Amino acid sequence: GEQLLRDRIDDAVDSFTRAIAMKPDLKDAFNHRGNLMMEHQHFAEAASDFEQLLKLKPDFDYVRGNMVHCRMHCCDWHDYELELPKIESALRAGERSVTPFPFQAMSGSPSDLRKCSEIFGSDVYPAKTPPLWAGQRYDHKKIRVGYVAGEFREQATSYLTVGVFEHHDKSKFEIYAIDNGLNDGGPTRKRLEAAFDGFVNIGKLTDDAAALEIRRR
C-alpha cells in the first residue's frame, strides 16, 4: 500500500543519486530527482537539484521556475529579484521557463499568466490530430455545461465553487461534473452531487474514451 509506494520512491531517489555519482553532469537525473523531492515537499533538496541543473543547462525546461518555486517554500529569497525577470523574459520569448501553478505566486500580470498556461498546455497536452470534436451540433432543450476537474471533493477549488454550481438556473441549464479525480465521500462531495445533474467519471479513461463518455451526455 502506501508504505510500498514510499519505498519505491526512495528506490527511485537512490537510483538517481547513484547515476549522478557516476556521471555528475547527468541533467535528466537532477531533474527527475528534483521533481520527486518537490512533489514530496523536500523543497530545500529539490531547490539544490534544480540549481545544479540550471548550471548545467540554463534553458532546461521549467528548471528556473521550479528552483525559485522551491526556494519560496523555504523562505529563501536570495536572488529572487534577479531570477524572476529571467523567468519572465524567457516566458515572453515563448520558452518553457516556469509552470502555471508556481507562476501564480510570482506574477501579477494576466498576460504573462496566460502565456505561461498556453506554453505549458501546448507542451504537455498537445492538440490531438484529428481533433476529438468534429463540429457536431446538439439540440438539447436546455443548455448543457460540463465542468472538468479533478477536485470534486474536500479541496480548495470545490470550497470556492460549490456555491456557484448550486445557484445555476436549472430551468435553463443542465450541468455535469466531468470528474478526473476521486470521490472522497465527504460533505463537499455530497453537496456537489446534489448540485450537478450528473457526474461523468473519466479518471481511468483514455482521451478518446473520455471524449465519448462526455459526448453521450
C-alpha positions as CSV (number, residue, x, y, z in Angstrom):
1,G,0.0,0.0,0.0
2,E,1.2,3.4,1.0
3,Q,4.5,2.1,2.5
4,L,5.3,0.2,-0.7
5,L,4.8,3.3,-2.7
6,R,7.0,5.2,-0.3
7,D,9.7,2.5,-0.6
8,R,9.6,2.7,-4.4
9,I,10.0,6.5,-4.3
10,D,13.1,6.0,-2.1
11,D,14.4,3.5,-4.6
12,A,13.9,6.0,-7.4
13,V,15.8,8.7,-5.5
14,D,18.6,6.3,-4.7
15,S,18.8,5.3,-8.4
16,F,19.1,8.9,-9.5
17,T,21.7,9.6,-6.8
18,R,23.8,6.7,-7.9
19,A,23.5,7.8,-11.5
20,I,24.7,11.3,-10.6
21,A,27.6,9.9,-8.7
22,M,28.7,8.0,-11.8
23,K,28.0,10.9,-14.1
24,P,27.9,14.3,-12.3
25,D,26.6,16.1,-15.4
26,L,23.6,13.8,-16.0
27,K,21.0,16.5,-16.4
28,D,17.9,14.3,-16.5
29,A,18.9,12.7,-13.2
30,F,19.0,16.0,-11.5
31,N,15.7,17.0,-13.0
32,H,13.9,13.7,-12.0
33,R,15.3,13.7,-8.5
34,G,14.4,17.4,-8.1
35,N,10.9,16.8,-9.2
36,L,10.5,13.8,-6.8
37,M,11.8,15.9,-4.0
38,M,9.5,18.8,-4.9
39,E,6.5,16.5,-5.2
40,H,7.1,15.1,-1.7
41,Q,7.8,18.6,-0.2
42,H,11.5,18.2,0.3
43,F,11.9,21.7,-1.1
44,A,15.5,22.5,0.0
45,E,16.8,19.3,-1.6
46,A,14.7,20.0,-4.7
47,A,16.0,23.6,-5.0
48,S,19.6,22.3,-4.8
49,D,19.0,19.8,-7.6
50,F,17.4,22.4,-9.8
51,E,20.2,24.9,-9.1
52,Q,22.7,22.3,-10.2
53,L,20.7,21.6,-13.3
54,L,20.5,25.3,-14.1
55,K,24.3,25.5,-14.0
56,L,24.5,22.5,-16.4
57,K,21.8,23.8,-18.8
58,P,20.2,27.2,-18.1
59,D,17.4,26.7,-20.7
60,F,16.3,23.2,-19.4
61,D,12.5,23.1,-19.5
62,Y,10.9,24.7,-16.4
63,V,14.1,24.4,-14.2
64,R,14.4,28.1,-13.3
65,G,10.8,28.4,-12.3
66,N,11.0,25.1,-10.3
67,M,14.1,26.3,-8.5
68,V,12.5,29.6,-7.5
69,H,9.3,27.9,-6.5
70,C,11.1,25.5,-4.2
71,R,13.2,28.4,-2.7
72,M,10.0,30.3,-2.0
73,H,8.7,27.4,0.0
74,C,11.8,27.6,2.2
75,C,11.5,31.4,2.5
76,D,14.8,31.6,0.7
77,W,14.6,34.9,-1.2
78,H,18.2,35.3,-2.3
79,D,18.5,36.3,-5.9
80,Y,14.7,36.3,-6.3
81,E,14.8,39.8,-7.8
82,L,17.4,38.6,-10.3
83,E,15.7,35.3,-11.2
84,L,12.1,36.5,-11.7
85,P,13.0,38.8,-14.6
86,K,14.9,36.0,-16.3
87,I,11.8,33.7,-15.9
88,E,9.5,36.4,-17.3
89,S,11.8,37.3,-20.2
90,A,12.1,33.7,-21.3
91,L,8.4,33.2,-21.0
92,R,7.6,36.2,-23.2
93,A,10.0,34.7,-25.7
94,G,7.9,31.5,-25.8
95,E,10.4,29.4,-23.7
96,R,9.4,26.9,-21.1
97,S,10.8,28.7,-18.1
98,V,8.0,28.1,-15.5
99,T,4.9,26.0,-15.0
100,P,1.5,27.7,-14.4
101,F,0.8,26.8,-10.7
102,P,4.1,28.1,-9.2
103,F,3.9,31.1,-11.5
104,Q,0.7,32.3,-9.9
105,A,2.7,33.1,-6.8
106,M,5.3,35.0,-8.8
107,S,3.4,37.1,-11.3
108,G,0.7,39.7,-11.2
109,S,0.5,40.0,-15.0
110,P,-2.6,38.4,-16.5
111,S,-1.0,38.3,-19.9
112,D,2.1,36.6,-18.6
113,L,0.0,34.1,-16.6
114,R,-2.0,33.3,-19.8
115,K,1.2,32.9,-21.8
116,C,2.6,30.6,-19.2
117,S,-0.6,28.4,-19.4
118,E,-0.6,28.4,-23.2
119,I,3.0,27.3,-23.4
120,F,2.6,24.6,-20.8
121,G,-0.7,23.4,-22.3
122,S,0.7,23.0,-25.8
123,D,3.8,21.3,-24.4
124,V,2.1,18.7,-22.0
125,Y,-1.3,18.5,-23.6
126,P,-0.8,19.0,-27.4
127,A,-4.0,19.1,-29.5
128,K,-5.0,15.7,-30.9
129,T,-4.9,15.1,-34.7
130,P,-7.6,14.8,-35.9
131,P,-9.4,16.7,-33.2
132,L,-11.8,14.8,-30.9
133,W,-14.7,17.2,-31.8
134,A,-15.7,17.2,-35.4
135,G,-18.1,20.1,-35.3
136,Q,-21.2,18.2,-34.3
137,R,-24.2,20.3,-33.1
138,Y,-26.6,19.2,-30.4
139,D,-30.3,20.1,-29.9
140,H,-31.0,19.8,-26.2
141,K,-33.9,21.5,-24.6
142,K,-31.6,23.1,-22.0
143,I,-28.0,24.4,-22.4
144,R,-25.7,21.7,-21.2
145,V,-22.5,22.7,-19.4
146,G,-19.7,20.3,-18.4
147,Y,-17.2,21.3,-15.7
148,V,-13.9,19.3,-16.0
149,A,-11.9,19.0,-12.8
150,G,-10.0,16.6,-10.6
151,E,-11.1,18.3,-7.3
152,F,-14.8,17.4,-6.8
153,R,-14.1,16.6,-3.2
154,E,-12.7,18.2,0.0
155,Q,-10.4,20.6,-1.8
156,A,-9.9,24.3,-2.1
157,T,-11.3,24.5,-5.7
158,S,-14.6,22.9,-4.7
159,Y,-14.9,25.0,-1.5
160,L,-14.8,28.1,-3.7
161,T,-17.1,26.8,-6.5
162,V,-19.7,24.6,-4.9
163,G,-22.0,27.6,-4.3
164,V,-21.7,28.6,-7.9
165,F,-22.9,25.2,-9.1
166,E,-25.8,25.2,-6.6
167,H,-27.0,28.6,-8.0
168,H,-27.3,27.6,-11.6
169,D,-30.7,28.2,-13.1
170,K,-31.9,24.6,-13.6
171,S,-34.8,25.8,-15.7
172,K,-32.3,26.8,-18.4
173,F,-29.2,24.8,-17.7
174,E,-28.2,21.2,-17.2
175,I,-24.7,20.9,-15.6
176,Y,-22.4,17.9,-15.5
177,A,-19.3,17.3,-13.5
178,I,-16.6,15.7,-15.7
179,D,-14.6,14.1,-12.9
180,N,-10.9,13.3,-13.4
181,G,-10.3,12.8,-9.7
182,L,-11.6,10.7,-6.9
183,N,-14.7,10.5,-4.7
184,D,-13.7,11.0,-1.0
185,G,-17.3,10.7,0.2
186,G,-17.1,13.9,2.2
187,P,-19.7,16.6,2.8
188,T,-18.5,18.8,-0.1
189,R,-18.7,15.9,-2.5
190,K,-22.3,15.3,-1.4
191,R,-23.2,18.9,-2.0
192,L,-21.6,18.7,-5.4
193,E,-23.5,15.5,-6.3
194,A,-26.8,17.3,-5.3
195,A,-25.9,20.4,-7.3
196,F,-25.0,18.7,-10.6
197,D,-27.4,16.8,-12.9
198,G,-24.8,14.1,-13.3
199,F,-21.2,13.0,-12.8
200,V,-19.1,11.6,-15.6
201,N,-16.1,9.7,-14.2
202,I,-13.2,9.8,-16.7
203,G,-10.2,9.4,-14.3
204,K,-9.3,6.0,-15.7
205,L,-10.2,6.5,-19.3
206,T,-8.1,7.3,-22.4
207,D,-8.7,10.6,-24.1
208,D,-10.8,9.0,-26.8
209,A,-12.9,7.1,-24.3
210,A,-13.4,10.1,-22.1
211,A,-14.5,12.2,-25.1
212,L,-17.0,9.5,-26.0
213,E,-18.4,9.5,-22.4
214,I,-18.7,13.3,-22.4
215,R,-20.4,13.3,-25.8
216,R,-23.0,10.8,-24.6
217,R,-24.4,13.3,-22.1
